[in-house]
Amino acid sequence: MTLNCNGFLMDLQVPKIMGILNLTPDSFYDGGKAKDLDSLLKRAEAMLNAGAHFLDLGAYSSRPGADFVSEDEEARRLLGVVEALMQHFPEALLSIDTFRAKIAQEALDRGAALINDITAGHGDEAMLSTVGKYLAPYVMMHMRGTPQTMQQHTDYDDLMGSIFKYFSERIQAAYLNQIQDVILDPGYGFAKTLEQNYKLLKHASELLVFEKPVLTGVSRKSMIYKLLDTDPEKALNGTTALHMIALQQGSKILRVHDVAEAAECIRIYEMLGP
């Protein structure tokens, strides 16, 4: 299983790490920590040195109830950082967390390698065709509604059946737009209750029937800290526990805040063997 990232063929036989670089002031865990470009570059360098294979840049918070951000503001927060990262770390593989086609296009033009879309193309009808033109890998996530409304859409007759139907439709749409490398993100915390998140994780291996790499994003999320009656700052131990389960369920990419700890988790998982 491979991904074509700007002409580099990424082999996913060993699971990979996507480090989260939030460019927003209001993300649930690290919003506003990197207050200037120098701080962002230092965080990026630390993540790359710790073993991140991708850096995921997001300029529009997708936490529940997040504020709306205009396209101009998203571009202002994001595009200069993309340029700076490519200048300082030309070999880095940048993932752009956006649902807007114009933002995706501008970032890909500046050297980004893949697009991470929480709406799977529902947020902007031009997204799939835009990504297809660049032959970029595309992360499609399962979600209902928007970040502002998603927690009002957690009523499922059949959770896994609904997710399967969703991905079947979105994968077909991606193929019709010439997208070759599709990555599936089941969307932990997006239009799902705490109990549904754990049911999804328990059955995540069923997604392997699509023969697409699965990305898991559970890092420091409320499914951990609400269950354990704590907060995001104290959710690293729970995150690592869920990462091991996700790897055992077949996940090929871990999207994380804590790269070194995720790298250790993958080393231990690999030592266990098949």
C-alpha positions, 0 to 999 in steps of 0.5 A: 500500500503506497501513496504518491506524494509529490512524486515520492512513493510513500510505503505504508507497510509500516504505519506512518505519523501525521503531526498536527500543526494548528494555525488557529487560536481556538483549537481544543488542545494547542490553539494559539501555542505557536504565536509566530512563524518562528515558533511554528518552524521550531514546532515543525522541526521538532515534529520532523526530528521526532519522526513525523512523516507528514505535517498537517496544517489546519487554519480552520478549527473543526472542534465542536461549535468552532467559529466560522472562518472566512476563506480570506482569513484561512488563506492569510493564516495558512499560505505564508506558513506553507511557503516558509515550511517548504523553504526551510524543510523542502523534503517535508510532506505537508498535509492541508486540513481544509474543505475549500477547493481554492485553499487546497489549490493555493497550498498545492501550488506552493508545494503541499503534498496532500489534502485532508478534507473533513467534509469528503468533498461535501463542503465545496463541490469543486474540491474533488476535481481540484485534488484530482488535477494535482493527482494528490492523495486525499483524506476523506473523513466521515462526518454529518453536518458541520463542525457547528452542527455535527453533534446534533446528528448522532442518531444512527440506525446502523453506525457502521452501515452508515459509514460504509455507505458514506465511504462507498459513495465518496470513494466513487466520487473521488475516482470519477475525479481522477483521485487515485490515492484515497485515505479513509478517516472514520471521523472520531468525535465528528457527529458521534457520541462517546459510546459511538466513538468506541464502537467505531474503534472496536470495529475499525478493521471492517473498513479495511474491506475498501482496501484503502489506508485508514487514518486515525485521529484520536489524539487528546480528544474528548472521547478520552478525557471525558471518559477519564474525567480529565482534560486534553492536557492529561490525555496523552496516556489514553491517546497512546492506548487508543493508538495501539488499538487503532494499529491493531485494527489496521490503521496506517496513519496516526494523526497526532499532537505528540509525535515521539510518543506515537513513534514509540507506539508504532515501534512496539506494535511492529515488534509484536509482528503479524 
